[in-house]
Amino acid sequence: MVEVKVPELAESITEGTIAKWLKNVGEKVNKGDDIVELETDKVNVQIAAEDEGVLTEIKKGEGDTVEVGEVIAVLDPNAAPGEAPKAAPEAKKEEAQPEAQAPKAEAPAAAEAAESHERLVATPAARKLARELGIDLKTVAASDPLGRIRPEDVKREATKPAASQAQPAASATAPKATENPAKPVERVRMTRRRQTIATRLVEAQHTAAMLTTFNEVDMTAIMDVRARRKDAFMKKHDVKLGFMSFFTKAVVGALKEFPLLNAEIQGTDLLIKKFYDIGIAVSTDEGLVVPVVRDADRKTFAEIERDIADLAVKARSGKLTLADLQGGTFTITNGGTFGSLISTPILNAPQVGILGMHKIQYRPVAIDKETMEIRPMMYLALSYDHRIVDGKEAVSFLVKVKELLEDPESLLLEG
């Protein structure tokens, strides 16, 4: 028998959730075949078989949380395809036990407790220690700003007086509020990625002195360039000339003039980056992800547009890798694609700047004291970390972005 284990994924990822089994029990598996899809905090990862054989046992069902190194399935090199497994899958037996061992009236409460436990975020070491000490992780308060329970949190809970540990248990037995049939609700468990997004957005607001400054840009010149060049650009490069390449180039040009927007805080030091890896926020069904366009300062408009298009396709098809998401120095997000007129984007920590694009709207604009024209205008928003970026620098950065966008030819020189 060959055990299928959760492989090492990345330094910061120690566990994941079984999203989907790609092979069924009794099915032949060849070496290199993808057999299961694992949802992690950042991306979905497909685990490939390192050996071949027939899948005879699935130990963890879809929705189960698994740790790196944990056995999730068994392959039999000597079994014939379609051969019935010697024992029922462990995950299915566990699902059947509550019904067989407990009264039906207690089943909903048991299911609710199990669901609550699965939502907990704890390190593998903390889970192991909790099992050894008989500590219910639901009673442990996390000191980690990300909400992850660590071993020291479990030890602290174990040293509490018995009375304080008993109190949560007593309250847990209190009768549950009766749901009103006239007010129907639907309870949907958050995906692991949505939980991570929620945690990191709150962390960004708690750890950074975040402010937002606004400006507006006249899109006339860019729209004129696109109208004149889009067909030739498409014919030559086989990719559309969009707005994102202009904004990426403008951001790079402004970052070169105001480098603190391309930095991050590490302890008491500033890490000022001399490279320009620009994150482009992409909306997917599972939530917002920010793949990174590498070395944007060295790329042409066509290369940037092609990178963005490829990353968007990978994001929406669940094919992004961890490498696609790591190491960005600054982020651009475009709420205008959904009709947003103005918003305040939240920092993508540990970055200290994020530019928000918005809907292009035709508005009357005063050209001078006597002339008014209808122009395509867009509001821009720059959120920044005031701990290292002063208001003057942030405002000047955004003005520089505006100037570069309103004079697209300058992007060839500045960007």
N, C-alpha and C positions, 0 to 999 in steps of 0.2 A: 504494500500500500504506500502511496505517495501523498504526503500532506501538502495542501495548498495554504501558504501563509501570506499574511499581509506584508508586502515588502517595505523596505525603507523608502519613504516618499520624499521627504525634504527635512532639513534640520529642524524647522519650526513646526512640523506636522507629526504628531504622535498617534493620532487616531482619526477615524473617519466613519462614515455611515454607509452601509450597503444600499446602493441606490437601485441596482437592477442586476439580476443574474442573467448572463448572456448565454449560458449553457444549462441544459436541464439534466436531472439525474437520469442515468442510463445512456447519455449521449457521449459519443466518441470525442475526445479532446486531443488535438495535435500540439506538439511543442510550439509555442509562440502564439497559439490561439488566445484571443481575449475571452475570459470566462466570467468576469464580474466587473461591474462598474462601481467605483467607490467615490462617494461624495466627501470632499474634504472642505476645510474652511475657505479655500481659495478656488479650486477647480475640481472638476470630475476627472478621475483617473481610471483608466481601464487596466486591469491587472491581467497579464498574460501568463499562460501556463509555462512552467520551466521544464516540465516533463510531459509525456503523453500517456494516455490511458483513458479508461471510461470513468466518467464522473459518477461515483457510487454513493456519495454522501455529501449533503450540504449542511454544514454545522451552524451557519448563521443566515437568518432570513433577511429579506429586504426590510430596511428600516432599523436593523440592529446596529449598534455602535460597536466597532471593532478597533483593536489596538495594533500597532506595528508589531509583527512577529506572531500574532495570534492565528491559530489554525481555523480556517473558515470552510474548508472542503477537503474531500479525500478522492484521489484518483487510484484506480486499480489497473495496472499495466496488463494484467492477465485476463481481465474480464472482457466479455463480448458485448458489443453495443446493444443496448436494449435490455441487458440483463438486470433483473430486479436487485436492488441493494439488499445487503444482509440485514440492515437495521434501518428503521425509519429515521429521517433527518432529525437531528437534535432539536433544531428550531421548532419543528412541527410538534415534537413530543412536549416541549416546554409550553407551547400554546395550549395543548390538550390537558395538561396537568391541573390548572385551576378549575376546569369544569369537572374533573373527576374527583378532586380532593376537597373542594370547597362547595358549600351550598350555592345554588344559582343566585341567590340574593346578594351574595358577597362578591360575585364575579365583576360587576361594574366597578366596585371600589378597588379591587385588586388591579383591574386594568388601568384605572385612573392613577394609582400609585406607580405602576410600572411606567406609564407615559411620563409622569412627572420626573421619575428618576432618569429617564433617557434624555430629558432636556437639560440635565445638569452638565456643566462643563468642568471637568476635573482632569488633572494629569494622571497618567497610568500609575505613578507611584502613590498618588493620593488615594486612588481607588483601591489599590492593594492594601495600603495601610488601614483604610477604613474597614475593609473586610476583616483584617486581622484583629482590629480593636473592637469590632462589632458596632461601629459608628454608622448611623444613617446619614448619608451625604446630604440629604434634604435639610438636616439640622445644622449643617456647617456653613458659616459665613465666610465668604471669600475676601481676602485682603488684597488680592491682585486687582489692579484697576481694570483689567479686561474681564473680570468676573470668573476667572478660572480658579478652581479650588486646588490648593497645593498641599503637600504633606504637612507643612507647619500649621495650616489651618485645621487639619484633622487632629493633630496633636493638641492644639489649643482647645478644641471641642472636647477631647478626651479628658482633659484636666478640669473641666467644669464640674461643679457640684452635681450630685445625682438629681437633685430637685430641679435644677435648670434644664437638665437633659430630658427629664420626664415631662416637663411642661409642654413642649411641642407635641409629644405623643398624645397627651391628653387632649390638646386642642384639635388634633387630627381626628379624634373620634367624635367631635361635635357634629351634630346633624348638618348635612349639606343643604344649602338654601334651595328651596323648591323652585324649579324653573317654571315660568308662566307659559302654558301652551299657546296663549294668545300672542306671545312675543317670541317667536321662534328665533333661534340663533344657530350658527354653525361654528363649531370649534375646529380649527385647522392647525395642525402642528407646523411651526416654523421650520423651514429647511435649515440645515447646518450653515449654509452660506448666508441666509438671511439673518440668522442669529449673530454671525460674525460681523456682518455689515452694521447691524444695530449696535453691537458692542463698540466697534471702532469709531462710529460716528459720535457716540456719546463720549468716548475717550478723547477724541479730537477736541470736543468742546470743553472738556474738563481740564485738559493739559495745556492747551494753547490759548494765548490771549488773542482771540480771533476777532478781527474787524473786517468790514467790507467797504470799499470805495467804488463809486459808480462814475461812468462817463457814457457818451454815446458816439457812435461812429457813422459817418455818411458812407454808405455802401455803393454810391454811384460809380466810382471809378472801378471798383472790383467787378461789379455787375457788367460794366461796359467791356472790360477785358475778357470776362467769361463769355459774353455774347459774341465777341469777335473771334475768340480763339478756341472755343470749346470743340468745334468740329475738327479742326486741324489737330488739336491736342489729342482728341480721341483716336483719330486716324493714325497718328504717329506713335502714341504710347499705349493704345488699347486700354485706356482707363479714363474715366470722366474727370474733368477739371472742376473740382468742388470748392467749397469755401474753406475747408479745413486746412488745406496746404497753405493758403494765404495767412490764416491765423497762426498756424504753427511757425511759419517763417517770421511773422511779426513778433511772436513771443520770444523766439530765439534771439532776434535782434535786440529786443528790450532787455532780456536777461543778460546779454553781454555788457550792456551799459549799466545795469543795476544787478550785480551778481549776488547780492544777499537774498534775492528772490529765488535763487537757484541753490540755496544752502539748506542745512538742517542743523539742529542742536544735538550735540552728543555730550551730555554731562555739562561741564563748564566751558566746552569748546564749541566753536562754530566750524562746521565742515562745509567749506565753500567749494562747490563742484565746478570743474572746468570742462565738463562735458554736458551735452544737452539731450537727455533721454526724456521725451515728452509723452506723458500719459494722456490717452484719449478715452474719455468715459464712453462706454457703450452700454445701452440698456438691453437686458435679456429677460426672459421669462423668470429666471431665478433671482434677478436683481441686477444692480449696476456693477459692472466690472471695469477695470481701467488697464487695458493692455498698453504696452509702451512702444513708441516709435523710437528706435535706437539712433543715436548720432544724427539727430534731425538737422543739425547745422551743416552737415556734410552732404545732405541729400537734395536732389532736385525736386521741383514741384511734383513731377510724375512719380518719382520714387516714394515720396511722402503719401501721395494719394493711393498708390498701389499698396503700401504697407497698411494704411488705415482700412482700405477695403478688405484686405486679406484678414486682418485682425478682427474686423467686425463679423465676417463670415465665420471664423473660428469661434468667436464668442457666442454667437447665436446657435451654433451647432454643437456647442459643448466640447470643442476641440482645443481650447486654449491650454497651454502648458504653464507650469509654474514660472518658467523662464520668460514667458510672454508678459507676466504681470509684475515681475520684480525689478526694483532699481530705478523707477522713474524719479526725475528731479523736479518736475513741475507738471501740473495737470490742466487740461482744457476740457470743459464740459459744455454741451450744447442743449440747453433746455428749450431752445427755439424750435427744435424739430417737433416738439409736442405743443407748441403754441404759447410757451411762456414768454411774457413781455419783459419781466424783470424778476430776479431772484437773488438770494444770497447763498452761493455754494459753500459747502463745508470742506475744510481742508482734508486732504488725503495724506494723513500723517505717515512718515515724519516730514513730509514736504511742508514748506512754509508759504506756498502760494498756489492759488487755483484761479483760473480765468473762466468766467461764465459768459457764454454767448446766448443771445436771445433771438426772438422772432424779428424778422425784418418787416418793418411797418412803414408804409408811406405816410409822411407827416409834413405839414407846412414848416419850412425852415427859413429864418431870416438870413439872407445872403449878405445884405448890408442894411443901412438905415432905410432904404427905399424899396428894396427888392425882396420879395418872398417867392420861394419855389417849393414845389412838392418833391421831396427827396426820400429815397429808401433809407431809413434810419434803423440802427440797432443799438439797444442798450448793452453796455458791457459792465460786468461786475468783477472786481478783483477782491477775493478774500485773502487775508494775509495774517501771519503770526506777528503781532505787535511786540513780542519779546525781542525780536532781532530786526524787524523791519519797521522803520519810523513812518509816520503818516506822509511826510514829504516825499520819501522815497517811493512809497506805494503809489501815491497820486502821480508822481512823475513817470513811473513805470507804465501806468495805464495810459497816460497822455502819449507816451512814446509808441505804444501799441496802436493807439488811434491814428497817430501821424503816419506810421508805416502803412496801415491799412488804407488810408485815404490817398496815399501816393504809392500804388503797387510797384512802380518801377524801382522805388528805393529798397524794396525787399531783396532785389538782386544784389544790392550792395551791403545792406545792413544785416540781412538774414543769413 
